[in-house]
Amino acid sequence: MNEPVPVTREVDHGTAKLMPDVDRERAWLLTVDGAPQSYVDLDEPAHLEFEYVRRLGHVLDTVASPGRPVDALHLGGGALTLPRYLAATRPGSRQDVVERDGGLLDLVAEHLPLPAGAGVTSHTADARAWLEAAPDDSADVLVADVFGGSRVPAHLTSVAYVREAARVLRPGGVYLANLADAAPFAFLRSQLATLMTQFEELALIAEPGVLRGRRFGNAVLAAAHRPLDIAVLSRATAADAFPARVEHGAALRDFARGARPVRDEDAVPSPEPPEGAFGIG
């Protein structure tokens, strides 16, 4: 009699739907215009369902000693999966979430409320505009997971944007981005070249099949001014149900060779995914 039922609502930038997971009592899938956006288990916020989100989580596990609170900035909100994860794994963290769709934030707050004391503050704003107004050296980690429809907006791909991200991060901070591309990886390679203008250390995490050009898929980029814990990341991603590979150092520089950093005037959105690439059912 009390089984959860799907919720559908028109939000500011599309049609959002919350669908209960029949296999997990208080878990929900959020889609916008049919594309999966987030998965949240209200009883187990440390459970990360999507493969790319688990990879982001693996990096978040390495940004500070286990359990230590961090100051985090999330560009792109969805159902607040990673803010919930950090609140559970690093209690006391202070987190800001920037999401341009205020209607989506309202839907999530109503049906998937954060626990009391989560330390998460949501802001309805454009990601780059909010970033440009943020204080210097104010974040330990910055997570960029922003998609306009199914593509990363062009104004979040340039050197000017990455410069702002580097300014907001503290010297030991880590920048994380979820991107999507396919061979010959023109977009992904340009993003590596762009990040290299501001950060000394980079790592790329993706499924071997994506890296070999067999299919379109997600790639997680991590960037910092300090060495990243590649050994720990490699073990964690290799142990996943869908294993991924970590590329770094000379191999990553070779992968990006010949690509040019992106200027604002030349910026374009990420590639359009092929039909069904991120669908459900």
TATAJO-V199532 format. One record per backbone hydrogen bond with DSSP energy under -0.5 kcal/mol. NH is the residue of the N-H (numbers start at 1). CO is the residue of the C=O. E is the energy in kcal/mol with one decimal. If there is no record, write none. Layout:
NH_CO_E / NH_CO_E
This chain:
7_18_-2.3 / 9_16_-2.7 / 11_9_-0.6 / 11_14_-2.7 / 14_11_-1.0 / 16_9_-2.8 / 16_14_-0.6 / 17_31_-2.5 / 18_7_-3.0 / 19_17_-0.5 / 19_29_-2.7 / 21_27_-2.5 / 22_20_-0.6 / 24_21_-1.0 / 27_24_-1.5 / 28_40_-3.1 / 29_19_-2.7 / 30_38_-3.1 / 31_17_-2.4 / 32_35_-2.2 / 33_15_-3.1 / 35_32_-1.8 / 36_278_-1.0 / 37_30_-3.4 / 38_30_-1.5 / 40_28_-2.6 / 42_26_-2.6 / 42_40_-0.6 / 47_44_-2.3 / 48_46_-0.6 / 49_47_-0.6 / 54_50_-2.0 / 55_51_-1.7 / 56_52_-2.1 / 57_53_-2.6 / 58_54_-2.3 / 59_55_-1.7 / 60_56_-2.5 / 61_57_-1.9 / 62_59_-1.8 / 63_59_-0.6 / 63_60_-0.8 / 68_65_-2.2 / 72_70_-0.6 / 72_94_-2.6 / 73_141_-2.3 / 74_96_-3.0 / 75_73_-0.5 / 75_143_-3.3 / 76_74_-0.7 / 76_98_-3.3 / 80_77_-2.4 / 84_80_-2.0 / 85_81_-2.0 / 86_82_-2.8 / 87_83_-2.3 / 88_84_-1.8 / 89_85_-2.7 / 90_86_-2.9 / 93_90_-1.5 / 94_70_-1.5 / 95_93_-0.5 / 95_119_-2.8 / 96_72_-2.3 / 97_121_-2.8 / 98_74_-3.0 / 99_97_-0.6 / 99_123_-2.7 / 102_100_-1.1 / 105_101_-1.9 / 106_102_-2.2 / 107_103_-2.1 / 108_104_-2.4 / 109_105_-2.6 / 110_106_-2.0 / 111_107_-2.3 / 112_108_-2.8 / 118_115_-1.3 / 121_95_-2.7 / 123_97_-2.9 / 125_99_-0.7 / 125_123_-0.9 / 130_126_-2.5 / 131_127_-2.3 / 132_128_-2.7 / 133_129_-1.0 / 133_130_-0.5 / 134_130_-0.6 / 134_131_-1.1 / 137_167_-2.4 / 138_135_-0.7 / 138_168_-2.0 / 139_168_-1.7 / 140_71_-3.1 / 141_71_-1.5 / 142_174_-2.3 / 143_73_-2.7 / 144_142_-0.6 / 144_176_-3.2 / 145_75_-2.9 / 145_143_-0.7 / 147_145_-0.5 / 148_151_-3.4 / 149_147_-0.9 / 150_148_-0.7 / 151_148_-1.1 / 156_153_-1.7 / 157_154_-1.6 / 159_262_-2.7 / 162_158_-2.4 / 163_159_-2.7 / 164_160_-1.4 / 165_161_-2.0 / 166_162_-2.6 / 167_163_-1.9 / 168_164_-2.1 / 169_165_-1.7 / 170_139_-2.7 / 173_170_-2.6 / 174_140_-1.8 / 175_223_-3.0 / 176_142_-3.0 / 177_221_-2.2 / 178_144_-2.3 / 179_177_-0.6 / 179_219_-2.6 / 181_217_-2.1 / 185_182_-2.6 / 189_185_-2.6 / 190_186_-1.8 / 191_187_-2.1 / 192_188_-1.9 / 193_189_-2.3 / 194_190_-2.0 / 195_191_-2.5 / 196_192_-2.1 / 197_193_-0.5 / 197_194_-1.1 / 198_195_-1.8 / 199_195_-2.3 / 201_224_-2.8 / 203_222_-2.2 / 204_247_-2.5 / 205_220_-2.8 / 206_245_-1.9 / 210_207_-0.6 / 211_207_-2.2 / 212_208_-2.1 / 213_210_-1.8 / 214_209_-2.5 / 215_209_-0.7 / 217_181_-2.1 / 219_179_-2.6 / 220_205_-2.7 / 221_177_-2.5 / 221_219_-0.5 / 222_203_-2.6 / 223_175_-2.4 / 224_201_-2.3 / 225_173_-0.6 / 230_228_-2.1 / 233_229_-2.3 / 234_230_-2.9 / 235_231_-2.0 / 236_232_-2.4 / 237_233_-2.7 / 238_234_-1.9 / 239_235_-1.2 / 240_237_-0.8 / 243_241_-0.6 / 244_237_-1.3 / 245_206_-3.2 / 247_204_-3.0 / 247_245_-0.6 / 249_202_-0.6 / 251_248_-0.9 / 252_248_-0.8 / 253_249_-2.2 / 254_250_-2.5 / 255_251_-1.9 / 256_252_-1.9 / 257_253_-0.7 / 257_254_-0.7 / 259_256_-2.3 / 266_263_-1.3 / 267_263_-0.9 / 267_264_-0.8 / 270_152_-1.5 / 277_274_-2.3 / 279_276_-0.6
